[in-house]
Amino acid sequence: MEWWGYLTSGIGAAGGLYGAWRAWRTERRLRPSYSPWILRHHQNLAWELRSNLPTDALDVELEVVGHAVLHALEGDPARVPSGGVLIPKISARLTAPANLLDVSWRQGPLGRRRTVRLLIPPIPGT
């Protein structure tokens, strides 16, 4: 019966590892997700698109998906520094269910092109 102690301690250790792995996975899933760009309402039809990247973003391109139109863009999309801001002017129909903004950029001159899709929030007070 000497083996019984070894068996139960092995099962207990495996169960403890499994519980630790589940806790790590749950914590990772509940952690707030990182967004490389932050979109907020600025004023009227203008939105503030702030870079949350650790380095400069190069060749930034914006594309509106849905029932919205991009009219103008303030700022230099060729190079947006870390923490820098672009101000796109977007008009959207109030009855549209969801309007999205695709932001694509490169990090560094030889970096691959990345794209993120952001939900255009409704204008406060409407």
C-alpha positions as CSV (number, residue, x, y, z in Angstrom):
1,M,0.0,0.0,0.0
2,E,3.0,2.2,-0.1
3,W,2.2,3.2,-3.7
4,W,-1.2,4.6,-2.6
5,G,0.5,7.7,-1.1
6,Y,2.5,8.3,-4.2
7,L,-0.6,7.9,-6.4
8,T,-2.7,10.3,-4.4
9,S,0.0,13.0,-4.2
10,G,0.5,12.8,-7.9
11,I,-3.2,13.2,-8.6
12,G,-3.3,16.1,-6.1
13,A,-0.4,17.8,-7.8
14,A,-2.0,17.3,-11.3
15,G,-5.2,18.8,-9.9
16,G,-3.4,21.8,-8.5
17,L,-1.6,22.4,-11.8
18,Y,-4.9,22.2,-13.6
19,G,-6.5,24.7,-11.2
20,A,-3.6,27.1,-11.5
21,W,-3.9,26.9,-15.3
22,R,-7.6,27.6,-15.3
23,A,-7.1,30.6,-13.0
24,W,-4.4,32.0,-15.3
25,R,-6.6,31.5,-18.3
26,T,-9.6,33.2,-16.6
27,E,-7.5,36.1,-15.5
28,R,-6.1,36.6,-19.0
29,R,-9.6,36.5,-20.5
30,L,-10.9,39.1,-18.1
31,R,-8.0,41.5,-18.4
32,P,-8.9,44.6,-20.4
33,S,-7.9,44.3,-24.0
34,Y,-5.2,46.5,-25.4
35,S,-6.4,48.8,-28.2
36,P,-3.7,50.4,-30.3
37,W,-6.0,53.4,-31.2
38,I,-8.6,55.2,-29.1
39,L,-11.6,56.9,-30.8
40,R,-13.5,59.5,-28.9
41,H,-16.0,62.2,-29.8
42,H,-14.2,65.6,-30.1
43,Q,-16.9,68.2,-31.2
44,N,-19.7,68.4,-33.7
45,L,-18.8,65.9,-36.4
46,A,-15.2,65.6,-35.4
47,W,-13.7,62.6,-33.6
48,E,-10.3,62.3,-31.8
49,L,-8.3,59.3,-32.9
50,R,-5.4,58.9,-30.4
51,S,-2.4,56.6,-31.0
52,N,-1.9,54.2,-28.1
53,L,1.2,52.7,-29.8
54,P,4.6,52.5,-28.2
55,T,6.3,53.9,-31.4
56,D,5.3,56.1,-34.3
57,A,2.7,55.0,-36.8
58,L,3.5,55.5,-40.4
59,D,1.3,55.8,-43.5
60,V,-2.0,55.8,-41.5
61,E,-5.1,55.2,-43.6
62,L,-8.7,55.5,-42.5
63,E,-11.7,53.9,-44.1
64,V,-15.3,54.2,-42.9
65,V,-17.4,51.0,-43.0
66,G,-21.2,51.3,-42.8
67,H,-23.5,54.3,-43.4
68,A,-21.0,57.0,-42.6
69,V,-18.8,59.3,-44.7
70,L,-15.3,60.6,-44.0
71,H,-15.2,64.3,-45.0
72,A,-11.9,65.6,-43.8
73,L,-8.8,64.7,-41.7
74,E,-6.8,67.1,-39.6
75,G,-3.3,66.0,-38.7
76,D,-0.5,64.3,-40.6
77,P,-1.3,60.7,-41.4
78,A,2.2,60.1,-42.9
79,R,3.6,60.0,-39.3
80,V,1.6,59.9,-36.1
81,P,3.8,59.9,-33.0
82,S,3.1,57.8,-30.0
83,G,0.2,59.6,-28.2
84,G,-0.4,61.7,-31.3
85,V,-3.9,62.6,-32.5
86,L,-5.7,62.6,-35.8
87,I,-9.1,64.4,-36.1
88,P,-11.3,62.8,-38.7
89,K,-14.6,64.5,-39.5
90,I,-17.2,61.8,-40.0
91,S,-20.9,62.3,-40.6
92,A,-23.1,59.3,-39.8
93,R,-26.8,58.6,-40.1
94,L,-28.5,58.4,-36.7
95,T,-30.5,55.4,-37.8
96,A,-27.5,53.4,-38.8
97,P,-27.1,50.3,-36.5
98,A,-23.3,50.4,-36.4
99,N,-20.6,52.5,-38.1
100,L,-17.0,51.3,-38.1
101,L,-13.7,52.9,-38.7
102,D,-10.8,50.8,-40.2
103,V,-7.4,52.2,-39.2
104,S,-4.4,50.7,-41.0
105,W,-0.8,51.7,-40.3
106,R,2.9,50.5,-40.3
107,Q,5.2,50.6,-37.4
108,G,8.7,51.4,-38.8
109,P,9.7,51.8,-42.4
110,L,9.9,48.0,-43.0
111,G,7.0,47.0,-40.7
112,R,4.1,45.0,-41.9
113,R,0.8,46.7,-42.4
114,R,-1.6,46.3,-39.5
115,T,-5.3,47.0,-39.4
116,V,-7.8,47.5,-36.5
117,R,-11.5,48.1,-36.7
118,L,-13.1,50.5,-34.2
119,L,-16.7,51.2,-33.5
120,I,-17.7,54.8,-34.0
121,P,-19.5,55.7,-30.8
122,P,-22.7,57.8,-30.9
123,I,-22.4,61.5,-30.4
124,P,-23.1,62.2,-26.7
125,G,-26.5,63.8,-26.1
126,T,-28.2,62.5,-29.2
